[in-house]
Amino acid sequence: MSTGHVVVDGAICKCQFGDVPDVLVVQSQQKGYINDNAAKKLIANTMDLGSPFKAKTFGQCKLQPMGSSFKPCMPMITQWQEFYDKVILSNQGQILTEKSKATCAIAGAPCVEFTWHGQTAEGGGVGNTEEEADEEIQSQLNPLVNPNEEPFLAQELNGGSFDDTGKPIEKRKINVQIETIKTTFVPLGIADFDGNEENEYLKFKIKISENSADKMKIKVFQDGEPYYNNDIKESSMLSLGEHEWEWDGFGDYGDYDSKSFKDKDIAVEVTVWLDGQEKSHRISLEKKKSIGKEWVDVSIQRNIKEMIVTLRVNLRDGGEKGLNSASKIPLQAISNYGEQPITSREVSFEKLKNEVVKGINKHWSRDKTNSNQVSLKGELWNIKTIAEISKNGMVAPEIIFITNSKVKRSRNFILSRKLYYQIGYNYNKPWTNFPVNHPVFINKGWSFDSKSTIALDFQFTSAHEIGHELLTEYGGGFGHSYNHKNTSTTLSQETLSSQGNFPTNGEIDLMKYYKNYPKSKLDVDRVVASEDDLKGLIWLSKIIIE
């Protein structure tokens, strides 16, 4: 049974997934009403279903993305919860209170709640004492119960407790407290590099004193807004003494966001009931910090098995090289390729940053689009990585625009972090290793690459170099990262003789070396971070609760 003010026509509602409120319109019955400052207001009840609202929308529905925006909300209420269940109105509906919540067909769970009950008259709310409630208002509040004719039921509306003879029942005392248990937390319990499963639950200690509880409810709030509700029904949790309660960090709608979890005020409230009375205790999670990396966050929608990983990287401008060296290019090479040397920067640093972001987003994502979903707890997930440029992001290479120069090798380790965008004429050494009919051999080491021919390779290389820092931070250390997961030497970075060519079908591991190199679009499109590497990226969002 829910208590609180009775809701009437004109009450204000909001939806957790909408962005504007709407006004409740009672159309399900015309007999039960409250006299509120000389105005007769119809009582809202559980038969107010469908779209009983004035504007019939809560703005945009965040559960229905559409491109860069969302579809308009078209609410369809299927049922109400937490209503007053002691009275049935003439339409067979039961009275809604300010604590009632509605389930929308789109969400499939309670998401609509009241921000104002619609009453203004003093004494009009359930929970005031019988002496404070005017008889006329009380009789309208519950049109089927007259306080003079049925005093015990009328008083029960106002929180009283009586036996069948009208004798007051003495209430037993109860108290409850909750406190956090220091713990680390990784969503879904993703294992560390060594395969040790992490804790996937936040833990709390609940102490019930004086008497056992009839029932218990635990609520979690984010910045004061309801986020998660748990009705405790196990008798072992209601008994006198201390109990441990675990929460996986997800909200009522299967959502989790590590950034919101760290940045917002998270409060946990436990309420117990005994003999019609309730006791509550609320605490805030004051010390929430990342012991993984602040530059990675995860947003999870468990119900649809989708996850977005936000990776913030600190890309720097390394300038340009070779623009004044056009005279070094042999005339024969210029004649053979039919292209003039580049003498001015053709691609800005801003555009190159965007290309790096594209590369990370593409090669560090695994979902249905590339047929490479991730298995978590026996279920297939779509995981999308979105890179953001930030000065507070993960350390990353400086980007260098280079032309008319020797071919440079991009790298990303603690002593040197450089990502080369090599365009136009560049010199390959030793060129005699190329086949005699290869353009590089014919032009004695000189190659020419246009923006279109190097675009995919630059994105792929960017994702690979960024990945070195991720593998190092995940726990594999310098060796695991820079020997390319045991496929190359660590210092000279040469492919091991035992390593074969990349697979002719299926995925190609982004962080491994192979004897050959994917160049065609079809092959580059198969290059992707492995399941374990992507799980490692998620693991880096690890949080500690003090």
N, C-alpha and C positions, 0 to 999 in steps of 0.2 A: 504493500500500500504506500503510495507516495503522499507526502504532505507538502504544505506550502500554500500560497494563494491560489484560489480557483481561477482558471483562465476563462476569459470571456471574449465575446466578439470585439474585435479591435486590438487584440493583443499583437505584439510585435514578435516576429520570428526571424531566425537567421539559419542559414545552412552552412555547415562546416566547409563545403566545397564551393559555395557561391561567394559573391563579393558585394552584394547589396541586400538589405533586409526586405521583408514583405509583411503585410498586415493580414492576420487571420480573419476570415469571414465565416461565421457560423451559419450554415444552411441546412444542417442535418436535423434540427428540431426547432420548434417555435413556442414551446411551453415553459421550459425551465430557464429562469433568468434571475439576475441579481439586480436589486434596486441600488444603483450607484449614483449618488448625488442627483436624485430625481430622474435618472435615466435608467431605463430597463435594458440590461445587457444580457443577451443570450449566453448560456453557459456552453463552453466548448466541451466536446466529448469525443470518445473514441470512434464515433461514426462519422466524424469530419474527415473524410478520406478523399482520395483523388487530388484535386488541386484547389483546396479551400482557401485561396489567398486572393487579395485584391488585385495585385499586378500579375499574379500567376507566374512569377519568375524571381529567382534570387540572383539575377545577373548572368554571369558566365559560369559554366560548370567546369571546375578544374578536373573532373574525372573524364571529360570528353575533349581532349586536345584536338585542335584543328589547325595544322600548320603552326604559325607563330602565336596563335591565339587559342580560344576555347569556344565550343559550341554554346549557344544560349541555353540557360537552365530552363527546363520545362518540368517542374516538380510533379511527381506522382506518388502521393502518400499511400502506402499499403497497410500500415498498422501503427499503433501508438504503444509506447511502453511507459512504465512508472506512472500510471494513472491512479486515481482514488477508486479502490475496488469495493467499497462498502455500499455504494449506492448505484442503482441502475435507473436511468432516466426512461421516460416513456418511449423513446426511440430505441431502447435496448443499449444505448451507449452509456459509458461510464465516464465520470468527471475527469477532465484534464486539470493538472496543477502546473505551477510554474516550473516544476522539475520534470515534467513529462517530455518525452522525446519521440520523434516520428522517424519511421524508416521510409526512405525514398526508393523506388524501384531501381533507379540508376545505381545508387550506392549499395543497396542490398543490406544495409545496416543502419542503425540510428544515426542520423546526421542533422536533423532539424530540431532546434530547441527554441525556447522562449527567452527573449531578453527583457520583456515587460508583459505582465499578466493581463493588463487592460483595465484593472480596477483602480479606483481612487478613493472609495468610501472607507472610512475607518471601521475596523472590525470585520471587514469583508473577507479576511483570509483565514484559511484553515491554520490552526496553530495558536490563535489567540485564545484566552480563557473565556469560559462561558459568561463570566461577569462582564467582560469587556465587549462582548459581541451584542449588538442591538438585536432584539428578537426578530424584528421585521427583516433586517438584513440577513440574519442567520437562517430564517425560514426560506428566503429567496436563494441564499447560497446553496441550500439543499432543499429544493422544493418538495421532495418526498418525505422529509423529516421535519416535524414541528417540535421545537425544543421543549414545549410544555407537554405534548402528548407522548413523545418518545425521548425522554431526557437522557437515557444512557447512550443511545446511538448518536444523539446530537452532541453529547459531551465527547464521545469517541472521535467525532470529527475534529474536536478541538484538543485532542491529545490525551483525554482521560482514559482510565482503565478500570472497568467494573466487571463484576461477575453477573450471572443471570438474575440475581436478586437485587441488584443495584448496589451491593456493598463494594466499596473501593478495594482494589487489590493492592496490597503493599508491594512496592517495586523494589527489586533487589538491585544492589549497586554493582556497577561495572566500570572498568577503566581500560584504556588501551594506549600503548605507545609504539612508535615505530622509529627505527634508526637504520642508517646505512651500514653495510658491511664493506670494508675496504676491499676492492677487487679490481681486476683489469677486465676489459670487455672488448670483444671483437664480434661484430655482427655475424650471425650464423655459425660462430665458432670456427672460422677458417683457421687452419693449422699454420704453425710457423714453418720456417724453412726446413727444420729438422723433422717435420711431420707430427709434432706435438699439437694436439687439438687445443685451441684456446677456449677460454670460458665464454660462452655465448649468453650468459645471464648476468644481470645486475642483481645483487643480493641485499635483502633487508631482513632485519630482526624485528618481529612483532611480539609485544608482550601484552597479554590479557591478564588483568588482575581483578581480584575480588570474586568474580563469578565467570563461568563460561558464557559465551555469547550465543544468542539465537541465530544470528547471521552476521556476515561481515562483507564490506565492500571496500575495495581499494581503487582510488582514482589517481591518475597522473595528469598534471597540468603543465602546459608549456606557455610561459608568459601569461599565466592566469586563465588560459583557454583549455577546456577539457581535451585531453589527448588519448587517454586510455582508461577503460573501466574493467574491473575484474570482480565479479560476484563470487565470493568464497562460499562453497557449499560443503566441503569436506569437514566432517565432524572433528577430525584431528586438528584442523586449523582453528576451530572455534573453542577448543577447550582451554581451561585455565593454564597459564604458563607461557613459555617462549616458543616461538615458531619462526622458521625461516621461509621467506617468500621470495620467489625468483621472478624476474621480469626480463623478457628478451629485448626490450627497448623499442618494440614496434607499437604503433598506435592501434586504435580500434579498427582501422581500415587497412591494416597490414603495411603501414608506411613507416620508414625510418630514415632519418637524415642526420648524419654525424655532425654537420656544421651547426644545424639548429640545436642539436643536443648539447654542443659545447657552448654556443653563444647565448641561448635562451635560458631563462630561469625555469628550471625543472623542479616542480613540487610534487611530493607524493603524500597522499592523505588516506588514512585508514579510518573507517567508521564501523563501529559494532553496535548491535541492537540487543536489548534485553528488556522484556516486560514493557514493550512499547516506548522505551526511552532509547536515546542514541548518544554515543560518545565518539568524538573524533580527535585525531591528532595528525598534524601536518608538518612535514619537514621539507626543506629545500636542499637540493644537491649543490652545495656551495662550491666544492672543489672538483670540477670536471676539467680534465686536461688530456691532451693527446700525448701518449708516450710513443706513438708511431711518428708521423710527420704532419705538421700543420699544413703542409702544402698539398695534402690529398684528403678528399672527403668523398663519402658515398651516400647516395640517395637511393633507397630501395622501395620497390612496390612488390611486396611478397605475393599478393593475390594473383598478379599477372606474371610473376617470375621475371621481373625486369629490374635492372640496376644501372644507375648512372654514376660513373666515377669521375670526379672533377680533379684534374691534375694541373696544379699551378706551377709554371716554369719561369725562370728568370733568364730569358734570352737577351743577349747583349750584342751591340753593333760592333763588329770587328773591322769595319771600314771596307776599303777595296784595294786590290793590288793588280798591277800589270797594265793599267790603262795607258801608261806612258811607254810601254814596251812593244808597241805594234811593229816597230822597225825590225824586231828580232824574227818576225815570221818570214820564212823563205818565200820568195816570189813564186817558186814552183808549187808550193803547198797552196798558196792563194789561188793560183791558176787552176790547180787540180780540184779544189773544193768549190771554187767559184764564189767565195765569200770574203768580204773585207774584214780585217781585224777590228775588234771593238775598241773604241777610244773614249767612250763615255759610259757611265754606269746606266745600264738599261733596266735594272730591277732594283727598286728601293728597299731599304731595310724593312720598312713596314710590310711590303709585299712578301718579302722572304719570311718574315715572322708568320704571316698567314699560311705560307706553304708548309712551314714546320708544324703548325697547328693541324693542318689537314692531314699531314703524315701521321701524327700521333693519334688523331681521332680515328683514322682508318685502320692502322696496323695494330693499335692497342684496344680494339673492340672485337668482341666475339658475339655474334647473334645470328638470327635466321638469314640475314642478308648475305653473309659469307659462309653459311652452313657450318659455323663453328661455335655452337653454343657451349656453355660451361656447365659441367655437372656439379651440383652442390646438394649434398644429402639425398642423392638418388634422383634429383629432378634437374631438368635442363633449364638453364637461365639465359636470357639475353642480357649481355653486359656491354654497355656503350661507354667509352672513355671520351671525355670532353676536356681538351686542353685550354687553359687560360694563361695569358701573359701577365706576370706579376713580379714586381721587384722583391716581394717576399716569398717568391716561389722557389722551387727546387733549383739548386745550382745547375747551370746548363752551359753549353758551349757558346762562345761568341761566333756570330755568323759573318763570314768573310766572302765578299764578292771578288772572284779572282778570274783573270783572263790573261792571255799572252804570257803564260808562265809554265813552269813545270807542274805536272799533275801532283796535287797534294792529297794526303790521306786524312780524312776527318777522324777525330778522336775525342774521347771524353773520359779522362781520368784525372786524378787529383793534381797532377803537375802540368797538364796541358789540356785545355778544352777548346777545340776549334771545329767548326762545322763549315766546310767549304762549299760554296756555290760556284762550280767550275763551268764556265760558259765560253763560247767562242773557241779560239785556238789555244791548245795546251799541249805541252810536250811530255810524251811518255817515254820512260827509260826503265829497262833497256828495250828499245823498239825492235831489236833483232829477234826477240822471242815471239813476235807475232808472225802468223803465216805470211808467206811472200806475196800473196795476193790481197792481203789486208791493207786498207787505206793507211793505217799507221805505219806499216812497213814501207809501203810505196812512198810515203811522204817523210820517211826517215824520222819517225817519232812524233810527228805533228798530227793531232786530231782536231776535228771541229765539231762542236756541239751547239745546237740552237736551244732556245728556251723550251720548245716543244719536245725535243729529244731528251732533255735532262729533267723534266718536271717530275715524272713518276719516280725516277731514281733519287732525286733530292728528297722527296717526301719519305721514301723508304729508308734512305740513309739517316734522315733526321730522327725517325722513329727508333731506329737501331741505336744511334748514339745516345739519345735520351734514355733508352732502356738500360744502358750500362749503369747509370746511377741508381735506377730502380732495383736492379738485381743486387747491387752492392748493399743498398739500404735494407733490402728484405732479409738479409742474413747470410747470403752466400759469400759475402766478402769479396775482396779484390780478385782473388783467384778465379772464383766461379764466374764472375762477370767478364774478366778480361781474357780468360781462355775460352770464352764463348761456349760455356757449358761443356767443356772438355772436347772441343772440336778444333782448337788452335793452340799454338804456343802462346805463353803469356806475354813475353817481352817483344819478340819479333812479330807477333800476330800473324804467323804463317799457318795456313790450314794443315792439320795433321795428315800424314800420308795415309792413315787408316780411315780417314773420313771420305765418304763417297760423294757423288753428285746429289743435288737436291732432288726430292721426289718428283717423279714425272706426273703424279696426280695427287690430289689431296692437299693439305696445308703444308707450307714451308715455314719452318721455325724462324721467326724474326731475329732471334739472338744467337743462332748457330752459324758457323762457317761451313761452306761446302766447296768442293773442288771447282765447280762452275758457279756462275753468277746469274740470277734471274734478271733478264733485261726486257723481255716482251711484256706487254700489258697483261696478258693472260697469266704469266708466271708471277709478276709483281702483285697481282690481285690475290694470289694465293698465299702471300707472305703475311703472317699474323703472329702476334705474341701467343705463346703456348698457354694452355689452361693454368698450369702451375704458376707461370710468370704473372698472369692476370690476377690470380688469387693472391699472389704476393703483393700486388699493388693495393688490393682491397685490405689486406692485413695491415698495411701501413697506416690505416685509419684508427688503429687501436687506441682505446681510451682507458684511463685509470680513474676510479671513483675513490676519493678519500673518505 
